[in-house]
Amino acid sequence: MRTDSEIKMSGFEILNRSLGMVETERFIALLQREKFDYTKWRETLFDGLSGNEISKRAMDFQNLLKNK
């Protein structure tokens, strides 16, 4: 199992690769500024979707990334 520091560093690296340094900083600032309840968001993220539909969407997204 990775440490909290390792997980944070991986997250920053992923954000930086995807968004670039400036937009990563903006993203972090946005999260700190807003009152965001991650737990509540996760509870409603997949409302109304079956396990099969969630899996299909994940596979479709993975295929989209492969074809870029």
Secondary structure, 3 states (H helix, E strand, C coil): CCCHHHHHHHHHHHHHHHHCHHHHHHHHHHHHHCCCCHHHHHHHHCCCCCHHHHHHHHHHHHHHHHCC
